[in-house]
Amino acid sequence: MRTAILASGSGDKTVKIWHLAKKEPETLKRHGEYSWSGSVNSVAFSPDSKKLASASDDKTVKLWDVLTAKEICGFQS
């Protein structure tokens, strides 16, 4: 059985991964490094739910490992 997972992006430059069986989300804080702005405005899971992509107003896209909550790589335009 799969664990239910939800992700959210925020105006405070963070992404939260909500493992619904846990009470508190994991907070990912790496957006906004290149600019004073950086609201995270888009998140999307890979088909297998093991990776999460996030996009931000600071013109970055980050790829995250959902299990470890670590950044895999990032892209800046």
Number of C-alpha atoms within 10 A of each C-alpha: 3 5 9 10 15 15 20 17 20 14 13 13 21 21 29 18 20 18 17 12 9 9 8 11 16 16 15 16 14 16 25 19 12 12 11 10 16 22 20 24 16 16 19 15 17 11 8 7 16 12 19 22 21 22 23 23 18 19 17 20 20 18 20 21 15 22 11 10 16 14 17 13 11 15 10 11 6
